[in-house]
Amino acid sequence: MSLEPYRRKRNAARTPEPMPPAGAVPGTAKPGTTFVVQEHHARGLHWDFRLEHDGVLVSWAVPKGVPEDPSRDHFARQTEDHPLEYAGFSGTIPRGEYGAGTVTIWDHGQYELVKWRPGEIKVILHGRRLSGGYTLYRTRDDDWMLHRERIALPDWVVPMMAQPAALPPDDGCWAYEMKWDGVRVSAYLSGGRLLRLISRTGRDVTATYPELRALGPATSEHHLVLDGEIVAFAGGRPSFEALQPRMHVSAAAEAAQLARKTPVTYLIFDLLHLDWRPTIGLPYRQRRELLDALELAGPSWQTPPAFTDAPGADVLAAAAAQRLEGVVAKRLDSAYRPGTRSADWRKVKPEFSQEAVVGGISPGKGNREGTIGSLLVGVQTGGGLAYAGRVGTGFDTKELRMLDEKLAPLRTRTCPFATPVPAGHARHAQWVEPKLVVQVAFTGWTQADRMRAPSYRGLRNDKDPAEVIRET
């Protein structure tokens, strides 16, 4: 490899391009790691495709750009080798100089070398725009063809998960999505067909949701792996209770009947494979741009927005106002990491506070045996004390002992709740007179008017049980 042809074609005093001194040997960086594609507005627009090899950038001019369709190869003319420093070059080459015009970096990254032989080069690119396998093959002299390899859809991409956490700082590095109360499902589509729907645990649930088959024809121009959440809406909001009857049905007739009764919507929030390339190595920001460009919206599927400009607290407040589960904050520069629960994704739930009247206890088990396992609580309504759920967390040993002492003399055989208590909650319950008020933190109200994920925060001796109503 020699850089003499590169030097002979350029005037170091006029061009801003990197210019190694005469007699300089090619670079000694680790070979086979860097690629760059530069958009070159010269006498004719073309793209320069360059691969690091033996200390130089082996280069081709590609008039039609790097092909995206495996069925259409693009002509590539091999040019002189360039110095490694050229991988970072962008600028304007002045008129009268070789290659005069504007050069910008269209894509860059690393590549894996599969084969490098005279007349045939195979690589796997890992760039911001380009990923997957490519082959260069010589037709004659300096004339080559650039071919994109077909990459089959994966059988299953294990979903990436979010960590429970607080809101990240508003530093411009995060996007916020609403957290949906549904079932995580990835969709595999090719040739106008929905190949399969796979749950988070790897179960094929294609037959369970027949209304989503229409997503195949709606994406017939593409080969896709999508990540999202299947939800059922009730009263304009996602309802896990409404979704449950549909979750475990696979018989075609029953699934079709339930689809008519309780239709679902597939809310798509990530793109894991696009046509002939995986996209999981791309940053979230770019995956989201590619997903939004697909404009996936139909009778049973939508692409909800991701918020990048609003403060996280405002998005969380909006989620709370709509009685959603919370938000998921995702780093804009994060790759998709299959099967991991990463801090690059953070699920944040709103926390509400509610006073509640204790109407019963469930006996403790395990290390709580002999004391309180959970409190059965309610709020006052026009019809009496309405059951609001079971509070089993937030206690320490001292608090449990105190509550046990205060509730012991209040025990009664009569259930104080005016609304039904679920059989599983009532089975071993010990009822108490509704005279004790506690403070409870929770993440929202369910469709059954019970607190979701309630946690004990303290005793309220200053509150009259008759005045404890549901707070808005």
Phi, psi and omega in degrees: 000135183222146177258006181298316177300324178296315182293320184297332184274358188229147176258109184301335182280344185247327186267142177278001182293153176303135183227098177293144182294157180302137179087352179293141179270157177305156182300162182244017178297160179305126184285158172071035182238328189249141166227156175213144172239121182247130176278123191238106177271079178260213178303325172227136180297132174205173177241133179265120182256120188229134178238131176290129180199127179054040172085005177225173172260105175289131196231147175224142172264126185241101186301324183261006179083173181291127185292144175256338183260120180298343181273356182229106177278151181246139177295142179220125179260121179289134179245187181294151175296145180247154177292156181302328182297340183293342180297337179255008186276135165213143183161190182246123175274125188293156179301141181094342178269156178301128179076024184307135180142184185265135179242126174231153178277115181274323176198154175204164180167207180246160176223155172259134180271122176263315182205135173223099180231159175304120178089356179207127179227128177239131180220161171242117184271144174229086182238187178285321180255325186253133173209146180116186187271139177224146178233132170254127177227138184280138174259319172192144177045242181265009180269126180230170170235141179251124187238137175264129180282149174281132175243116183294152175299140177292155177294320181197129171257113181296128187299147169278142184243159179259150176267139172297134184194174173276169178299138175286169179293152177278076183250012179079008184257005188230149168246152182237129175241151174290146177265123187259141182269082183209213183239125180289128183214138171255141184246135181244119188228137179201138175060032180079014181234143168278107183287314182192154169245126184240129180284173180300332181269004178092010181273137178282116183243024183303314183290341184288332185234073185297335181293344181274355177300329181294346177295333179298299178302329181289344180239030190298339180279356188228164171241119194225150160237120182249152176238135181188195185229130174269126182230156170245134182260140174221124183063028178084001181232152176300137181229111178293328178297319179291330182285330188307317180299340183267346193289333188239022181257128179235345177296130189303313184295315181292320179297319179294321179295316179292328178297325177288325183281314182228084180291154178246165175232134177267113180263112189264128181231000178206158182234117186254343179205131180232114179056249188256024181214144170286149180243003185296337179279350179282153176294153181309317182304316183285322176300320181291322177298317179294320179296313181298325181294338178287340178052053182278101177213127182203190184296333183230017178209148180213160172245095181297155183288155168249136185257120180247343184259334183279145174301145181302323181296325179291320179293320178296320178295322178294321177298318180295320181296330178268006180059040174268170185291335183147210180227161171242120177266130183232130178296133183295332183262012187274135171283166176272120184249094185303136174076007181248153171253100193254147175289352174290341174241128182231125176264128186235124180253141175291153178238126178251162179237139183212133169282145182215148180263131179281124179242358179181171176225152169256130181299145180285157176232162179064234182286356175254009181300136181091357178224200184279131173270315177202160177259136173262120191234164179208176176229153183282139173228178178298338181260007180120199184278114181268134181294133185236003175128181185241125184254113185237005180231168177097002182263152163246176186299319181296319182292320178298318181295319179296314180295321179298319180293322182284329184273337183305313181285353182264001185295143182213164178273350187261129176290127184274354186275136181273348178246159185298142173256129181308143184304321180295332178276327186274343191305311182247019185290145171248113186283152177224155175295137186282074184240355184249133180247134177236158174264133184231136170259143181204170187257356179155172179260138176278173177297336179272011179062043172239151181288135179269129178053053181287148180219134183292135178240344178155168179269140180246087178289345185270003186249138176274123181304332181289343183259003184276107179240167179292127182274148180252000000 
